[in-house]
């Protein structure tokens, strides 16, 4: 079953953007001596020691280890894997790097024989980008294109990591990582109540993307106060959405985020429509996976925002697609390892099979994360990297955490079922900066309980 799309944050993967007090929550110890012992006691008395906790806290500048708990044991990192991916991308490509999408043509204006868009994995492409391109073609005098070619060959065919869970690949957080990406390869489906007893009404955020799905709507509009019960189940290996359950007549709207099944076809059909709206005739359109580097002459290029901004999207919003694009551009795990080894991060402190942390085959130690955060702080790119992280109480996946404290924290969150993580930089009273990593695995506790416990631990770290 898919998970409902409530906001920019992912319910399962990024986590809820609020927390509650756990009924069995342990009392947070006051600052004082033996803070390490107090941290151990807090975990034990809160009943949290049934889960696996990996923790490492280190002074950024003196490198003094202030607290450790299983620092070299492997944990599932969830989105904390993005720390390694974005560090490697920044160090390899630089903050000003831009992804370039070249366009080649044959024939002469106003009648082009062909126009070929060659994808290079720019995740920032939107319908507005295509509209700007169509306007440029119109202003240059193009009135007809015999063949519109979409080249989707830069990344491996398919775009789905084989270690991802089946349900994830139908959701907006598990979209295909393709060479040509449009609107993040995702689409919204909004459900509205109908008349009492009737099926709910469905509205796609993008008609072209929505047409790729066949929908079996077996929902019912219930009376006011009807408990929420809508479920969307994709048919296994099919482009069919089975929608069931009741939606109360008093519900304003119910928004879901879904993956686009055929991103390249979506890109082609959308651009085709945009060109026709500009009065440019199209003879035919085709998606090809056959690279033709010298097919036609260079016509123009479209560039992405600089990497510094792509990193903010990746880390602050914890965007999986952006992380996976960077992972592919790096050359996968080998590319990440090459850069991080050069930085000084031990290769046996992690094992990544994707760049986002969505896979449950990723492994990462608290020491591997802390070493990465500490070592990049010694480079010229540190400020760019640090600015890409969410700010506690302010932005990204941390807007409602640590709001009433005097702490300044920039950290990356991470959440999967039974997994929670928080790693980053913490400036404590007195001006010292700590680098820390907390990872929890095999936990029976809810996300909100784990998140509150982590927040309390961070407050204890401020006592060092």
KAVEN-V479520 format. One record per residue. N is the residue number from 1. RES is the residue in one small letter. PSI is psi as a letter, one per 30 degrees, with the letter a starting at -180 (none if undefined). OMEGA is omega in whole degrees, 0 to 359 (NA if undefined). NEAR is the number of other C-alpha atoms within 12 Angstrom. Layout:
BEGIN
((N	RES	PSI	OMEGA	NEAR) (N	RES	PSI	OMEGA	NEAR))
END
This chain:
BEGIN
((1	x	k	178	24) (2	x	l	180	33) (3	x	k	185	31) (4	x	k	180	31) (5	x	j	183	29) (6	x	f	182	21) (7	x	a	179	21) (8	x	f	182	26) (9	x	k	182	33) (10	x	k	185	35) (11	x	e	182	29) (12	x	e	191	33) (13	x	e	179	40) (14	x	f	176	42) (15	x	l	177	38) (16	x	k	182	33) (17	x	h	175	31) (18	x	l	176	24) (19	x	l	180	23) (20	x	l	173	20) (21	x	k	174	19) (22	x	k	179	21) (23	x	e	183	14) (24	x	g	187	19) (25	x	k	179	24) (26	x	l	176	24) (27	x	k	181	23) (28	x	k	180	27) (29	x	k	175	26) (30	x	l	176	19) (31	x	l	180	20) (32	x	a	180	15) (33	x	l	178	13) (34	x	h	180	18) (35	x	e	177	26) (36	x	e	178	26) (37	x	e	179	20) (38	x	e	177	28) (39	x	e	178	41) (40	x	e	181	26) (41	x	e	179	21) (42	x	e	180	27) (43	x	e	183	33) (44	x	e	185	22) (45	x	f	177	20) (46	x	g	183	29) (47	x	g	184	24) (48	x	f	184	32) (49	x	f	171	24) (50	x	f	176	17) (51	x	l	176	23) (52	x	k	181	30) (53	x	k	172	40) (54	x	k	185	40) (55	x	k	171	43) (56	x	k	178	42) (57	x	k	185	44) (58	x	k	174	36) (59	x	k	186	30) (60	x	e	188	30) (61	x	e	180	19) (62	x	f	182	13) (63	x	g	178	23) (64	x	k	176	19) (65	x	j	184	25) (66	x	e	178	27) (67	x	k	176	35) (68	x	k	177	29) (69	x	j	183	29) (70	x	h	186	23) (71	x	f	182	31) (72	x	g	176	26) (73	x	k	179	27) (74	x	k	175	29) (75	x	l	167	43) (76	x	k	187	40) (77	x	f	189	53) (78	x	b	185	45) (79	x	f	174	52) (80	x	f	173	57) (81	x	f	180	54) (82	x	f	178	56) (83	x	e	180	53) (84	x	e	181	61) (85	x	e	184	49) (86	x	e	175	55) (87	x	e	181	53) (88	x	e	180	45) (89	x	e	181	45) (90	x	e	182	43) (91	x	e	181	38) (92	x	e	189	27) (93	x	f	182	24) (94	x	l	187	25) (95	x	f	185	29) (96	x	g	180	21) (97	x	k	176	23) (98	x	k	176	28) (99	x	k	184	33) (100	x	k	175	26) (101	x	j	182	34) (102	x	l	178	31) (103	x	k	181	31) (104	x	l	179	31) (105	x	l	167	34) (106	x	l	184	25) (107	x	a	184	22) (108	x	k	175	21) (109	x	k	14	22) (110	x	f	186	21) (111	x	j	179	24) (112	x	k	176	30) (113	x	e	178	28) (114	x	l	170	33) (115	x	k	184	43) (116	x	k	173	41) (117	x	k	184	46) (118	x	j	183	44) (119	x	k	176	43) (120	x	g	174	35) (121	x	g	179	44) (122	x	j	183	43) (123	x	f	186	45) (124	x	f	180	36) (125	x	k	175	35) (126	x	l	175	27) (127	x	e	178	28) (128	x	e	177	16) (129	x	e	179	26) (130	x	e	177	32) (131	x	e	176	22) (132	x	e	179	19) (133	x	e	179	32) (134	x	e	178	31) (135	x	e	178	23) (136	x	e	179	21) (137	x	e	179	31) (138	x	e	181	25) (139	x	f	177	16) (140	x	f	174	19) (141	x	g	179	19) (142	x	k	179	31) (143	x	f	180	27) (144	x	k	174	32) (145	x	j	182	33) (146	x	e	182	27) (147	x	k	176	28) (148	x	j	187	36) (149	x	k	177	40) (150	x	j	183	41) (151	x	j	183	38) (152	x	i	188	36) (153	x	f	188	26) (154	x	e	177	31) (155	x	l	179	33) (156	x	k	182	23) (157	x	k	178	21) (158	x	e	175	22) (159	x	g	180	33) (160	x	k	177	32) (161	x	k	185	35) (162	x	f	180	18) (163	x	f	178	20) (164	x	l	178	26) (165	x	k	188	22) (166	x	e	183	23) (167	x	f	182	25) (168	x	e	188	32) (169	x	f	174	37) (170	x	f	183	39) (171	x	l	185	40) (172	x	f	180	39) (173	x	f	181	46) (174	x	h	184	43) (175	x	l	177	42) (176	x	k	178	40) (177	x	j	188	48) (178	x	l	181	44) (179	x	e	176	43) (180	x	j	185	48) (181	x	k	178	45) (182	x	k	179	39) (183	x	h	179	34) (184	x	g	177	41) (185	x	h	182	45) (186	x	l	180	40) (187	x	k	178	36) (188	x	k	173	33) (189	x	j	182	36) (190	x	k	178	28) (191	x	k	177	36) (192	x	k	177	30) (193	x	k	175	32) (194	x	a	173	24) (195	x	l	182	19) (196	x	k	180	21) (197	x	f	179	21) (198	x	l	173	21) (199	x	l	176	26) (200	x	l	177	34) (201	x	k	181	29) (202	x	k	178	27) (203	x	j	178	22) (204	x	k	176	26) (205	x	f	179	21) (206	x	j	185	29) (207	x	e	182	19) (208	x	e	178	30) (209	x	e	182	35) (210	x	e	180	31) (211	x	f	178	24) (212	x	f	179	26) (213	x	k	166	30) (214	x	k	186	18) (215	x	k	170	25) (216	x	j	185	20) (217	x	j	179	26) (218	x	h	180	23) (219	x	l	178	31) (220	x	k	173	29) (221	x	j	183	32) (222	x	l	180	27) (223	x	l	179	20) (224	x	k	179	18) (225	x	g	178	14) (226	x	k	177	20) (227	x	k	182	16) (228	x	k	182	24) (229	x	g	181	21) (230	x	k	175	35) (231	x	k	174	26) (232	x	j	180	34) (233	x	j	176	30) (234	x	k	174	30) (235	x	k	184	20) (236	x	k	179	14) (237	x	g	182	13) (238	x	l	174	17) (239	x	h	182	24) (240	x	k	176	23) (241	x	j	176	32) (242	x	j	184	23) (243	x	k	182	31) (244	x	l	175	25) (245	x	l	182	26) (246	x	k	174	35) (247	x	k	182	37) (248	x	k	182	31) (249	x	f	180	28) (250	x	g	178	22) (251	x	k	183	25) (252	x	e	179	16) (253	x	l	181	24) (254	x	j	190	32) (255	x	k	177	29) (256	x	k	175	36) (257	x	k	185	39) (258	x	l	175	43) (259	x	k	172	41) (260	x	k	185	42) (261	x	e	183	37) (262	x	i	185	35) (263	x	e	182	40) (264	x	e	177	40) (265	x	e	177	30) (266	x	e	178	37) (267	x	e	182	42) (268	x	e	184	37) (269	x	e	178	31) (270	x	e	180	34) (271	x	e	177	39) (272	x	e	181	36) (273	x	e	181	24) (274	x	e	179	28) (275	x	e	179	32) (276	x	e	178	24) (277	x	f	177	18) (278	x	g	179	25) (279	x	g	179	20) (280	x	j	182	32) (281	x	k	179	29) (282	x	k	178	30) (283	x	e	180	21) (284	x	l	178	19) (285	x	k	183	30) (286	x	k	170	27) (287	x	k	179	30) (288	x	k	175	25) (289	x	g	180	23) (290	x	j	181	21) (291	x	k	177	21) (292	x	i	187	23) (293	x	f	183	19) (294	x	g	180	15) (295	x	j	181	23) (296	x	a	180	23) (297	x	k	179	22) (298	x	k	182	21) (299	x	e	174	27) (300	x	l	180	21) (301	x	k	174	24) (302	x	k	183	28) (303	x	k	178	24) (304	x	l	168	27) (305	x	l	179	22) (306	x	l	183	24) (307	x	e	180	39) (308	x	e	178	33) (309	x	e	177	29) (310	x	e	178	39) (311	x	e	178	47) (312	x	e	177	35) (313	x	e	183	34) (314	x	e	186	46) (315	x	e	183	50) (316	x	e	180	41) (317	x	f	183	39) (318	x	h	183	46) (319	x	j	183	43) (320	x	e	182	48) (321	x	e	179	47) (322	x	e	179	46) (323	x	e	181	47) (324	x	e	176	49) (325	x	e	179	45) (326	x	e	179	48) (327	x	e	178	40) (328	x	e	179	36) (329	x	e	179	37) (330	x	f	184	31) (331	x	g	178	25) (332	x	a	185	29) (333	x	e	181	30) (334	x	e	179	23) (335	x	e	177	29) (336	x	e	182	41) (337	x	e	180	34) (338	x	e	181	24) (339	x	e	184	30) (340	x	e	176	35) (341	x	e	176	26) (342	x	f	179	19) (343	x	f	181	27) (344	x	g	179	24) (345	x	k	182	30) (346	x	k	183	26) (347	x	f	179	28) (348	x	g	178	20) (349	x	g	180	30) (350	x	l	171	39) (351	x	j	185	31) (352	x	k	173	41) (353	x	f	171	36) (354	x	l	184	45) (355	x	f	186	51) (356	x	f	186	50) (357	x	g	179	50) (358	x	f	181	47) (359	x	k	174	37) (360	x	g	175	32) (361	x	f	177	25) (362	x	k	176	29) (363	x	k	183	34) (364	x	k	178	45) (365	x	l	174	44) (366	x	e	178	43) (367	x	e	178	39) (368	x	e	179	45) (369	x	e	181	53) (370	x	e	178	45) (371	x	e	179	40) (372	x	e	180	47) (373	x	e	182	51) (374	x	e	185	40) (375	x	e	178	31) (376	x	f	177	36) (377	x	f	178	29) (378	x	g	180	20) (379	x	l	178	20) (380	x	f	183	15) (381	x	g	188	28) (382	x	e	183	26) (383	x	e	178	21) (384	x	e	180	28) (385	x	e	183	45) (386	x	e	180	35) (387	x	f	179	30) (388	x	f	183	36) (389	x	k	175	43) (390	x	k	176	36) (391	x	k	182	33) (392	x	k	180	34) (393	x	g	186	24) (394	x	e	195	22) (395	x	l	171	30) (396	x	b	182	34) (397	x	g	182	41) (398	x	g	188	35) (399	x	f	184	26) (400	x	g	179	23) (401	x	k	180	37) (402	x	h	184	29) (403	x	e	185	18) (404	x	h	178	14) (405	x	l	177	19) (406	x	g	181	18) (407	x	k	171	30) (408	x	j	183	30) (409	x	k	170	40) (410	x	j	189	39) (411	x	l	179	48) (412	x	k	176	53) (413	x	l	175	55) (414	x	k	182	51) (415	x	k	165	42) (416	x	l	176	36) (417	x	k	180	29) (418	x	g	184	32) (419	x	k	174	41) (420	x	k	183	46) (421	x	l	176	48) (422	x	k	182	51) (423	x	k	178	52) (424	x	b	184	49) (425	x	k	180	44) (426	x	j	175	42) (427	x	k	186	31) (428	x	l	178	24) (429	x	k	186	18) (430	x	f	174	14) (431	x	f	179	16) (432	x	k	177	24) (433	x	k	176	30) (434	x	k	171	40) (435	x	k	188	46) (436	x	l	173	48) (437	x	k	174	50) (438	x	k	176	51) (439	x	k	179	53) (440	x	k	177	48) (441	x	l	175	36) (442	x	h	185	23) (443	x	k	174	28) (444	x	f	184	20) (445	x	l	177	29) (446	x	l	178	29) (447	x	e	184	34) (448	x	e	178	30) (449	x	e	180	31) (450	x	e	182	46) (451	x	e	180	41) (452	x	e	179	35) (453	x	e	178	41) (454	x	e	179	38) (455	x	e	179	38) (456	x	e	177	33) (457	x	e	178	43) (458	x	e	177	43) (459	x	e	176	32) (460	x	e	178	34) (461	x	e	182	43) (462	x	f	179	36) (463	x	f	182	30) (464	x	none	NA	32))
END
